[in-house]
Amino acid sequence: MHALTSLIALCVDAAFGYPQWLFARIGHPVSWIGRLIAWLEERWNRPHFSFARRRANGLVCLLVLLAATAGACIAFEAALDLVLPPVLAIVVTGAVAGTLIAQRSLYEHVTAVAAGLEDGGIEAGRRAVGMIVGRDTAVLDEAAVSRAAIESLAENYSDGVVAPLFWLLVGGLPGAALYKAINTSDSMIGHKSERYRAFGWAAARLDDLVNLPASRLAALTIIAAAATVPDADAKSALSTVVSDARRHRSPNAGWPEAAMAGALDLRLAGPRRYGGTLVDDAYMGSGRSDLNAADIRRALRLYQRACIIEGSAVLALTLLALLFF
């Protein structure tokens, strides 16, 4: 029934997202996970601890996080089975799983960058893109703001949409929740800064591993979407993935970014600054680099089509499961 749960999750997220009023009252599963990570990190990542001890503590932190996440999901599903009929339990599980997929919120956040540039100019664009990227935004021009938004759209399509959906299909609600726990821990502590280099090592390595299948699937879906969008080029998307994806500093982010760059004839990634530090990354694609809000809109149309293709695939899996199992 994971396919049916996944289909319900996609529909709930597409229709409602995660309402702001609900977030204001109870937070979000990712924020709950984040608070546990922060609590453990504060206690187990003390500056006076040795490098080896901090690395070991980081591994224990990750194991505690995964055990707590899995335990909460198993208890939740067991409670549903006790009080609800099976069909209704699947619907509720799917609705809860929908909170772990970010297709609607990703679209809204990236659209806000395009709207900011169009309606409020560069300062509004910088503020909007600063909500979704970690790089320094104060000195970005319109092209750099647009490039950052499109890169974030491509990478988060993999991390925030395809990956939780993939693990939801594989492992149900616990699978998706465990993925979000790993991904959140990587976002919070999986950095190469002095503070996190040792403590976040395990989180960063495991995040790379669990994102491997989704990043490749995301690239394939973008390529397929490009074949259906008038101003996109599927052949170029495929060739750019083949030539550039493995040159990215991340073992996963280069796949959807290269697909997006090739499909839209853009030049993405390359050198950029995070916290005042220059990251000298390879370029994805060989197209235009003078991007603007119109290019963000083009990328969003491609993203929407990729989400439709992905949803259609889940629907097909659900129908097959209902027919043959």
ABEGO torsion letter per residue (X at the ends): XAAAAAAAAAAAAAAAEBBAAAAAAAEBAAAAAAAAAAAAAAAABBAABBAAAAAAAAAAAAAAAAAAAAAAAAAAAAAAAAABBAAAAAAAAAAAAAAABAAAAAAAAAAAAAAAAAAAEAAAAAAAAAAABABBAAABBAAAAAAAAAAAAAAAAAAAAAAAAAAAAAAEAAAAAAAAAAAAAAAAAABABAAAAAAAAAAAAAAAAAAAAAAAAAAAAAAAAAAABAABBAAAAAAAAAAAAAABABAAAAAAAAAAAAAAGBBBEEBBBBGGBBBBBBBBEABBABBBAAAAAAAAAAAAAAAAAAAAAAAAAAAAAAAAX
